[in-house]
């Protein structure tokens, strides 16, 4: 899976065993900073599903360049497959074998930081903050953990909305007036349901990050309690309930994940797909009939659009912390983030890098349009997924409770109350 898609497709919480992690996790480094201030020695650098034909040469060159600039250093690169990555992070940390520098998102970092496994950069590298975009740095800063920052922001991903305009025409909608807000989306979805029985606008349940995009306050100011069962949250889910009652969503949508949603869009049965920066090329290659009728608009949002983030964390018990932080900083500096963004169709989190001509100039091609619009979204986007929200336990509970509300088995308020109660009890038990 490409880096552009994996955040939304593979978000998952760490295994339950992560709650038992010890704070005294050992890293793989061998030496420390020399007396003259130069770093040396050996560390292990771990990525997530990036050792392949597309990226292997990039990382080999990156490491060789760093080692040349820092004689006496040795960076061992290891890569783990996508499947089971979160569980492996937990197991390695518990076993004392977590690498020195590790690729992970905010949810995984939150769990490991809570167990004392990760380095707090606010204390260890206080000058780093100014090197990164504010929203990216904030995403790795955990208010529920005394405001510590536990990762160098690396790459970001977001994307526009894609629409099948032929379905708009078929179902009485104007393809020149694509929805940009949730009210517009739901209103047009209801019209489509009335006019077409074999077509849907929406095929996936709301998720925690879309609550944020709708403008729902997700947690209290201290990051200690979930609050998405408030009036705004109820209002949001009520729109789904009403759409489902009008047969604007099929029963299969109650369990749909992103992969099923993409399949439906490619098959020409779904009119709206929230995409990412690589979706355009994928549709062109695998769904040419849909691609010919593709409409592109901004990501649906009533507040700030959502984005996903990968970061590089440092093992707090690394025996070579100086080299680990130096290498993590090097990988995530502006020049290297720009290079990786071009290679992987993602976006940089380093301060000012989005001002590069690659993200601002228009050559008239659809790919450039998507890249420019997505870059504009990144500038105002937020990582809405709360790091304390478990990717598996909390997400599954939220989806199951909303499904019960849509099926009429309980009210929307009761469903969200149950989901929030579960999330808060789990959060309290984890402390």
Secondary structure, 3 states (H helix, E strand, C coil): CCHHHHHHHHCCCCCHHHHHCCCCCCCCCCCCCCCCCCCCEEEEEEEECCCCCCCHHHHHHHHHHHHHHCCCEEEEEEEECCCCHHHHHHHHHHHCCCCCEEEECHHHHHHHHHCCCECCHHHHCCCCHHHECHHHHHHCEEHHHCCEECCEEEEEECCCEEEEHHHHHHCCCCCCCCCCCHHHHHHHHHHHHHHCCCCECCCCCCCHHHHHHHCCCCECCCCCCECCCCHHHHHHHHHHHHHHHCCCCCHHHHHCCHHHHHHHHHCCCECEEECCCCHHHHHHHHCHHHHCCEEEECCCCCCCCECEEEEEEEECCCCCHHHHHHHHHHHCCHHHHHHHHHHHCCEECECCHHHCHHHHCCCCCHHHHHHHHHHHHHHHCECCCCCCCCCCHHHHHHHHHHHHHHCCCCCHHHHHHHHHHHHHHHHHHHC
